[in-house]
Amino acid sequence: MSLLFDKLYIILPSNSTDNFPIVVNQQMGEYALQYNKSQDIQELQNFMDIHSNYYLVSDSLSSNDTKDMTDYMGQHGANIGIAVDEFSQKKFVGVFVVSSIFFSMLAAHMQISNKLVYITIIAMPLAAQEKFGLLQTFTLMITMSFSFIIFSPQGYFFQFAKARIEGRKDVVAFAGLSKLNWHVTWNFLTGMLIFAQYMILLIIGAIFGARFCSITSWLAYIPTLLLVSFQVSLICDILQNFCNTMENYEQLFGTFSSLFFLLPALAGGFFIDRIPKLLLAFLSIIPSFALMNSISVGFNIGYFNTSISEGFMSGNYILLQLVLQIVYIALLVYIALLLDKSLMKSTSKIQPTNVTEPPTEKQKQSSVYGFGVEKMITHAHDAYINIDIKETDNKKMLHGDYQEIDYAPQTYTNGSQGVLIYNVSKDYKSKKQVIHANKNVNLLINNNEIFGVLGPNGSGKTTLCKAVMMAQTIDSGDIVVNGLSIRSDFKEVQKKIGICLQNDAGLFEELTVTEHLQFYKAICTNPSEIDFLAQFQLEEHKDKRAKELSGGWKRRLSVACALQNNPDILILDEITSGVDAVAREELWKLLKEICRDKTIIATTHTLHEAQTYFDRVAFIMNGQIVCCGKVDDITNLYKNKICLEVRGLLPKSFFQEMKELGIIVEDNQVVGQRIQMLEAQCQDNVEVLFQHLNEYQEHKIIESFSITQRQFDQVFYELIRVCE
Ligand SMILES: Nc1ncnc2c1ncn2[C@@H]1O[C@H](COP(=O)(O)OP(=O)(O)OP(=O)(O)O)[C@@H](O)[C@H]1O
């Protein structure tokens, strides 16, 4: 024994083989170091001088006797043991054996981060140092860390997470995914990604010939790692319900993992010798403990030749742990589904609520208020009553008192296609107020029809769209899509719907056009055959990210994504807002062509668009349908009414003259004495009005006049006026 070790050498008692506090199936880490340069010896000496209280040195044990070394360490309460094979001024060959605390801390460290860099810290030194020196190991670790980042499947996986976190319910609808589908897909992708990362490390370890990476050790690692991967992904899934942005989520995950992964792991690391093995198995609800336990078993099998049965059963109860992990996973799945409010089954009452207000005097006098509404209600009620009712409870539900139901009639007998919105009411309740966003809405939308829902801001259009796609529960009523009720067949219904919500909510800023189409195609359940890149003339923009597209092209991409799942019903919520007239026309032309066999429900603020492209429309004011029917029928209500803007001031005699000719002209507004806004009610003699105005213009009494409002616009303004 050299001078170096003389002062450190502890004479170990001979024949002391029983009652070791640290036994072979504890956490073990083993560092084999081979120094063959003089300066390394110096470093080693420095290290030992500093840490002289913490280790034992033995020159009677070699690197093949690590088991015995740990036994000696156990006896003396040391954390580091050094078994010396050879020592000279130039060369040290030996093995460092590190006891549980240090290794557990490393394991804990891994848990705080989802990033592979940390995972490499654990396995790589152990595996690589067996073969190479310290420097090579370090280089290898750095290289590995970078390769992991490069190989991480950022694209779909990341967008998937983002969609979940940002509550992109429309993505679920785009893709026709059910809530279960959505979670299973996300967790499968995430879990397998984490597992793949663990596997890469195991394989590398095996290639380097690390003993703890032997195939028998894998028996301990692989099932645990697989289950741990899903435990972690499900915990992420649950946490996502409490975050709105990725940053938010990363912060929450960091805090959560420190509290629930790192702290227990650190505590476990310090007290692992004293934690009963059975308790450790039960603690596997915390992934750190499950990992520690399996790594411990793997080490024992690989390094210390513990038999598999001993390692699994009596030693660390690994089989029990695996069963418990499966139970925990089932529990986490249940919690994840329970917490996710993205798609909700409605169990509301069927009968109308009492929120509808009776018409005021002003509304009664209006020729447009209430137009077509009674007829629509009757049609919707008849259709709903005629649904093939099989269950007696459903009969009670329709004819009896209010009653909660969980299922609904399966099919219409009378027209099973299209969308039937029956008595739908929705309130938003806050501490301060209750907003009745939809009040007993009844609409029967025919198959292959383009149906418009029009109304001012905040009138309840989006709420209605969300109710149809089930992103919003309803307080009363039912929605039946192609014969299937959202109350009973919501999963089936949802597959039939594609939606574009406002502000291109389904797009991801960082994804390119091609990536969007690929992403939606990859997750949808009923992929369309159509080449949307070509159909929507998106080729020249295919490599642009969504954030680089102009508003019009974004809208096109949103619609293309919504159509990827080949939906029967397409819901378009203000898809042309911010789109110029030419682009708007192009988009509608395209939609009419592609969606010939689809039913479209669209909302818009552009009345001209509604008039030109929609077959029927319903006006919604304060949550209530106040006028509905074919666009032409509604326009005809105002056939003889026109609005004019006159520059200059018409004399009173003009109004009298017109009255005598049977034309009622009302002067609604005088703007700065120079502009008059006229509303004229003619019979079939509108040209008489124009003749007179021309004469006034020729005599320079007025400067000019022009028609300001189309008839359809007037309907809208009149409705707003009487509903104020
Ligand atoms: N999540 C919510 N919580 C509380 N109130 C809401 C919520 N969503 C909508 N509202 C309220 O419900 C009413 C109807 O809103 P909705 O978004 O359906 O109207 P809209 O007709 O689509 O409006 P816009 O044309 O501006 O998009 C509004 O008064 C709105 O403030």
The ligand as an SDF file (V2000), in Angstrom:
LIG
                    3D

 31 33  0  0  0  0  0  0  0  0999 V2000
  -67.4960   31.5670  -21.8890 N   0  0  0  0  0  0  0  0  0  0  0  0
  -68.3380   32.5550  -21.6570 C   0  0  0  0  0  0  0  0  0  0  0  0
  -68.5950   32.9740  -20.3960 N   0  0  0  0  0  0  0  0  0  0  0  0
  -69.4600   33.9620  -20.1420 C   0  0  0  0  0  0  0  0  0  0  0  0
  -70.1440   34.6190  -21.0990 N   0  0  0  0  0  0  0  0  0  0  0  0
  -69.9450   34.2550  -22.3720 C   0  0  0  0  0  0  0  0  0  0  0  0
  -69.0280   33.2060  -22.7310 C   0  0  0  0  0  0  0  0  0  0  0  0
  -69.0320   33.0710  -24.0750 N   0  0  0  0  0  0  0  0  0  0  0  0
  -69.9100   33.9820  -24.5440 C   0  0  0  0  0  0  0  0  0  0  0  0
  -70.4640   34.6960  -23.5260 N   0  0  0  0  0  0  0  0  0  0  0  0
  -71.4860   35.7380  -23.6310 C   0  0  0  0  0  0  0  0  0  0  0  0
  -72.5870   35.1520  -24.2980 O   0  0  0  0  0  0  0  0  0  0  0  0
  -73.1540   36.0820  -25.2120 C   0  0  0  0  0  0  0  0  0  0  0  0
  -73.1420   35.4510  -26.6110 C   0  0  0  0  0  0  0  0  0  0  0  0
  -71.7900   35.3210  -27.0300 O   0  0  0  0  0  0  0  0  0  0  0  0
  -71.4010   34.6740  -28.4320 P   0  0  0  0  0  0  0  0  0  0  0  0
  -69.9270   34.5920  -28.4840 O   0  0  0  0  0  0  0  0  0  0  0  0
  -72.1610   33.4360  -28.6310 O   0  0  0  0  0  0  0  0  0  0  0  0
  -71.9130   35.7960  -29.4320 O   0  0  0  0  0  0  0  0  0  0  0  0
  -71.6380   35.9950  -30.9830 P   0  0  0  0  0  0  0  0  0  0  0  0
  -72.9550   36.2880  -31.5960 O   0  0  0  0  0  0  0  0  0  0  0  0
  -70.8990   34.8470  -31.5410 O   0  0  0  0  0  0  0  0  0  0  0  0
  -70.7360   37.2930  -30.9680 O   0  0  0  0  0  0  0  0  0  0  0  0
  -69.6400   37.7970  -32.0590 P   0  0  0  0  0  0  0  0  0  0  0  0
  -70.3940   38.1640  -33.2760 O   0  0  0  0  0  0  0  0  0  0  0  0
  -69.0330   38.9790  -31.3880 O   0  0  0  0  0  0  0  0  0  0  0  0
  -68.7050   36.6770  -32.2490 O   0  0  0  0  0  0  0  0  0  0  0  0
  -72.3130   37.3340  -25.1160 C   0  0  0  0  0  0  0  0  0  0  0  0
  -72.9850   38.2260  -24.2530 O   0  0  0  0  0  0  0  0  0  0  0  0
  -71.0120   36.8860  -24.5000 C   0  0  0  0  0  0  0  0  0  0  0  0
  -70.4660   37.9250  -23.7270 O   0  0  0  0  0  0  0  0  0  0  0  0
  1  2  1  0
  2  3  1  0
  2  7  2  0
  3  4  2  0
  4  5  1  0
  5  6  2  0
  6  7  1  0
  6 10  1  0
  7  8  1  0
  8  9  2  0
  9 10  1  0
 10 11  1  0
 11 12  1  0
 11 30  1  0
 12 13  1  0
 13 14  1  0
 13 28  1  0
 14 15  1  0
 15 16  1  0
 16 17  2  0
 16 18  1  0
 16 19  1  0
 19 20  1  0
 20 21  2  0
 20 22  1  0
 20 23  1  0
 23 24  1  0
 24 25  2  0
 24 26  1  0
 24 27  1  0
 28 29  1  0
 28 30  1  0
 30 31  1  0
M  END
$$$$
